[in-house]
Amino acid sequence: MRKTYRVLAYVVAAEVVVQAIAIAWFVAGLGHWVTGGGVLDNAAMESDEIAFPEVYGVIVHGINGSIVVPVVALALLIVSFFAKIPGGVKWAVAVFVLTLVQGQLGYLGHEVPAVGGLHGLNALALFAVALITARRAPARQPRPEAAAV
């Protein structure tokens, strides 16, 4: 269970990286498309046609952020109860709460664009806490005779 805990925490951190890559890919493609004369409006957003290939970045960002990352964070929280890592549940709760906050900030950013900055800042916090969580889980449980020395 310790290894599972550690891997899940690293997966959350890796997913934050995927999120950053996906949204940066979309924004770069959008800028290129608009510079070339493309127009992003409601009609373009609701169209069944893909205006530029980088639009898949925002699709990946949305699916990953609303489904994949929360499921992995929840799995980490569940595993934390069985992994018997000192402070493991506390750190898994922190990852899970930051994940929930991240999702809510993402959705709120559609209504209040200034919240987008908090969404980015919280992503950095989630990345850092997920890495700390993974690193706090020892690969193996220490042997009793090693602890007695």
Sine and cosine of phi, psi and omega as CSV:
sin_phi,cos_phi,sin_psi,cos_psi,sin_omega,cos_omega
0.00,0.00,-0.52,0.85,0.02,-1.00
-0.87,0.49,-0.68,0.73,-0.01,-1.00
-0.91,0.41,-0.66,0.76,0.03,-1.00
-0.88,0.48,-0.70,0.71,0.04,-1.00
-0.84,0.55,-0.76,0.65,-0.03,-1.00
-0.88,0.47,-0.72,0.69,-0.01,-1.00
-0.89,0.45,-0.71,0.71,0.00,-1.00
-0.88,0.48,-0.65,0.76,0.03,-1.00
-0.90,0.44,-0.67,0.74,0.06,-1.00
-0.91,0.42,-0.58,0.82,0.03,-1.00
-0.90,0.43,-0.64,0.77,0.05,-1.00
-0.87,0.50,-0.72,0.69,0.02,-1.00
-0.88,0.48,-0.68,0.73,0.01,-1.00
-0.90,0.43,-0.59,0.81,0.03,-1.00
-0.91,0.41,-0.55,0.83,0.08,-1.00
-0.89,0.45,-0.63,0.77,0.06,-1.00
-0.90,0.44,-0.70,0.72,0.04,-1.00
-0.86,0.51,-0.66,0.75,0.02,-1.00
-0.87,0.50,-0.70,0.71,0.00,-1.00
-0.90,0.43,-0.68,0.73,0.02,-1.00
-0.89,0.46,-0.72,0.70,-0.06,-1.00
-0.89,0.46,-0.71,0.70,-0.05,-1.00
-0.96,0.29,-0.56,0.83,0.06,-1.00
-0.92,0.40,-0.63,0.78,0.05,-1.00
-0.87,0.48,-0.71,0.70,0.03,-1.00
-0.88,0.48,-0.76,0.65,-0.06,-1.00
-0.90,0.44,-0.64,0.76,0.04,-1.00
-0.90,0.44,-0.69,0.72,0.03,-1.00
-0.91,0.42,-0.63,0.77,0.04,-1.00
-0.88,0.47,-0.72,0.69,0.02,-1.00
-0.86,0.50,-0.68,0.73,0.02,-1.00
-0.90,0.43,-0.68,0.74,-0.02,-1.00
-0.91,0.41,-0.70,0.71,0.00,-1.00
-0.91,0.41,-0.65,0.76,0.03,-1.00
-0.87,0.50,-0.54,0.84,0.02,-1.00
-0.99,0.11,0.09,1.00,0.06,-1.00
0.95,-0.31,-0.05,1.00,0.03,-1.00
-0.93,0.36,0.47,-0.88,0.00,-1.00
-0.82,-0.57,0.81,-0.59,0.06,-1.00
-0.98,-0.22,0.95,-0.31,0.06,-1.00
-0.69,-0.72,-0.08,-1.00,-0.05,-1.00
-0.87,0.49,-0.62,0.79,0.01,-1.00
-0.89,0.45,-0.66,0.75,0.02,-1.00
-0.92,0.40,-0.61,0.79,-0.01,-1.00
-0.93,0.37,-0.57,0.82,-0.05,-1.00
-1.00,-0.03,-0.09,1.00,0.00,-1.00
-0.93,0.36,0.49,-0.87,0.06,-1.00
-0.99,0.15,-0.21,0.98,0.01,-1.00
-0.99,0.11,0.56,-0.83,0.08,-1.00
-1.00,0.00,0.93,-0.37,-0.09,-1.00
-0.92,0.38,-0.61,0.79,0.03,-1.00
-0.48,-0.88,0.55,-0.83,-0.14,-0.99
-0.89,0.45,-0.45,0.89,-0.04,-1.00
-0.94,0.35,-0.15,0.99,0.05,-1.00
-0.88,0.47,-0.36,0.93,0.07,-1.00
-0.89,0.46,-0.40,0.91,0.04,-1.00
-0.87,0.49,-0.68,0.74,0.00,-1.00
-0.95,0.30,-0.51,0.86,0.06,-1.00
-0.92,0.39,-0.73,0.68,0.05,-1.00
-0.87,0.50,-0.70,0.71,-0.01,-1.00
-0.86,0.51,-0.69,0.73,-0.03,-1.00
-0.93,0.37,-0.74,0.67,-0.02,-1.00
-0.92,0.39,-0.72,0.69,-0.02,-1.00
-0.88,0.48,-0.71,0.71,-0.06,-1.00
-0.96,0.28,-0.50,0.86,-0.05,-1.00
-1.00,-0.08,-0.31,0.95,-0.04,-1.00
-0.84,-0.55,-0.86,0.51,-0.18,-0.98
-0.90,0.44,-0.81,0.59,-0.06,-1.00
-0.88,0.47,-0.73,0.69,0.04,-1.00
-0.88,0.48,-0.60,0.80,0.01,-1.00
-0.92,0.40,-0.67,0.74,0.02,-1.00
-0.91,0.41,-0.67,0.74,0.02,-1.00
-0.90,0.44,-0.63,0.78,0.05,-1.00
-0.91,0.41,-0.67,0.75,0.04,-1.00
-0.87,0.49,-0.66,0.75,0.05,-1.00
-0.87,0.49,-0.69,0.72,0.00,-1.00
-0.89,0.46,-0.69,0.72,0.01,-1.00
-0.90,0.44,-0.73,0.69,0.00,-1.00
-0.89,0.46,-0.53,0.85,-0.05,-1.00
-0.86,0.51,-0.47,0.88,0.00,-1.00
-0.95,0.30,-0.36,0.93,-0.05,-1.00
-0.95,-0.31,-0.23,0.97,-0.11,-0.99
-0.98,0.22,-0.31,0.95,0.03,-1.00
0.82,0.57,0.73,0.68,0.05,-1.00
-0.98,-0.22,0.80,-0.60,0.02,-1.00
-0.84,0.55,0.86,-0.52,-0.02,-1.00
0.97,0.24,0.08,1.00,-0.07,-1.00
-0.89,0.45,-0.65,0.76,0.00,-1.00
-0.91,0.41,-0.68,0.74,0.00,-1.00
-0.85,0.53,-0.72,0.69,-0.02,-1.00
-0.94,0.34,-0.60,0.80,0.04,-1.00
-0.91,0.40,-0.61,0.79,0.08,-1.00
-0.89,0.46,-0.67,0.74,0.02,-1.00
-0.87,0.49,-0.69,0.72,0.04,-1.00
-0.88,0.47,-0.71,0.70,-0.03,-1.00
-0.90,0.44,-0.70,0.71,-0.01,-1.00
-0.91,0.42,-0.70,0.72,0.05,-1.00
-0.88,0.48,-0.57,0.82,0.05,-1.00
-0.91,0.41,-0.70,0.71,0.03,-1.00
-0.90,0.44,-0.69,0.73,0.04,-1.00
-0.88,0.47,-0.66,0.75,0.00,-1.00
-0.86,0.52,-0.72,0.70,0.02,-1.00
-0.89,0.46,-0.69,0.72,-0.01,-1.00
-0.91,0.40,-0.63,0.78,0.06,-1.00
-0.90,0.43,-0.60,0.80,0.04,-1.00
-0.89,0.46,-0.72,0.69,0.01,-1.00
-0.93,0.36,-0.64,0.76,0.01,-1.00
-0.91,0.41,-0.50,0.87,0.02,-1.00
-0.88,0.48,-0.39,0.92,0.06,-1.00
-0.94,0.33,-0.45,0.89,0.01,-1.00
-1.00,-0.09,-0.60,0.80,-0.02,-1.00
-0.80,-0.61,1.00,-0.02,-0.10,-0.99
-0.81,0.58,-0.49,0.87,-0.01,-1.00
-0.88,0.47,-0.39,0.92,0.02,-1.00
-0.92,0.39,-0.31,0.95,0.04,-1.00
-0.82,0.57,-0.57,0.82,0.06,-1.00
-0.90,0.44,-0.66,0.75,0.05,-1.00
-0.92,0.38,-0.56,0.83,0.04,-1.00
-0.88,0.47,-0.69,0.72,0.04,-1.00
-0.92,0.39,-0.67,0.75,0.01,-1.00
-0.90,0.43,-0.68,0.73,0.02,-1.00
-0.91,0.42,-0.54,0.84,0.05,-1.00
-0.88,0.48,-0.66,0.75,0.04,-1.00
-0.90,0.44,-0.66,0.76,0.04,-1.00
-0.90,0.44,-0.69,0.73,0.02,-1.00
-0.88,0.47,-0.69,0.73,0.03,-1.00
-0.85,0.52,-0.75,0.66,-0.03,-1.00
-0.90,0.44,-0.72,0.69,-0.03,-1.00
-0.92,0.40,-0.61,0.79,0.04,-1.00
-0.90,0.44,-0.66,0.75,0.05,-1.00
-0.91,0.42,-0.69,0.72,0.03,-1.00
-0.88,0.48,-0.68,0.73,0.01,-1.00
-0.86,0.51,-0.72,0.70,0.00,-1.00
-0.90,0.43,-0.66,0.75,-0.06,-1.00
-0.96,0.29,-0.38,0.93,0.02,-1.00
-0.98,0.22,-0.26,0.97,0.00,-1.00
-1.00,0.01,0.94,-0.34,0.03,-1.00
-0.91,0.43,0.55,-0.84,0.00,-1.00
-0.88,0.47,-0.60,0.80,0.01,-1.00
-0.74,-0.67,0.42,-0.91,0.09,-1.00
-0.97,0.25,0.73,-0.68,-0.02,-1.00
-0.88,0.47,0.60,-0.80,0.02,-1.00
-0.96,0.29,0.59,-0.81,-0.03,-1.00
-0.85,0.52,-0.62,0.78,-0.03,-1.00
-0.94,0.33,-0.47,0.88,0.04,-1.00
-0.94,0.33,-0.59,0.81,-0.01,-1.00
-0.95,0.31,-0.45,0.89,-0.05,-1.00
-0.97,0.23,-0.30,0.95,-0.07,-1.00
-0.97,0.26,0.00,0.00,0.00,0.00
